[in-house]
Amino acid sequence: MISKEYLYTAQTLLRIAKNITDNTIANRLMALADDYERRARKADLVEAAEAVTPAADRAGASPRLAKPN
């Protein structure tokens, strides 16, 4: 899953940032980690939507949502 990879990268960056004594580099790593966390959330939403879509396709269109002829 892509979201897990992004989250793992974010956690790694935060761990490294905590051990760096140069505040400028640590702040940049934290900002990069925040970006990867946002990407993880976005990828998680996309993956969830992709998981639901096939089920909706199998169910067919709801009569209430069908376009009138």
N, C-alpha and C positions, 0 to 999 in steps of 0.2 A: 504494500500500500504506500502510495506516494506520501500521504499525510504523516505516516509514521517516520518516514525518512526525513522529512522536513523537521519534525519535532525532535528527532534524535540529533540532527545537526544543530538546532537551536540550543538544546541542552548542552551539547559539547562546547559550543561557542560561549555560553554563559559560564561553564566550568572553567574554561581557559581565561575568560575575562576576569574572574575572581582572583586568579593567581598572578595576574600581570600587575607590575608596580607602576607602569606608565599609564597615567589616567587617560590620556588622549587615545591610546590604542584600546584600552579597556572600554571606554565609552563607545568607540566605533564598533567593537565586537558586540557590545550589548545592543546597539542599534541594529546590527546585522542579525542578531539572534531574534530581536523583535520582528524583523521582516520575515524570517523563517517561520516564526510562530503564526504570523498572519497567513503565510502561504499554506501552512499545515491546516489551519481552520478552513481556508478556501478549498483546499484539495479534499478535505473531509466532507464538505458540503457537496462537492461535485461527485465524489464517490458514492455518497448516499443517494443522490439523485439518479445516478446511473443504476444503482441497485433496485430502485423503485420503478424505473421506467419499463424494464422488461415485464414486470408483474402487471403494470397498467396496460401494456400492449396485449398481454394474454387475456386480460379480462374484457377487452373490447371497450367500445365507447358506451358510456352510460346513456340510457334513453333520455334522461333529463338534459344531457349535454349535447345530444345529437342535433344537427342543424335540420330545421324543418324543410321539407321539399316544396 
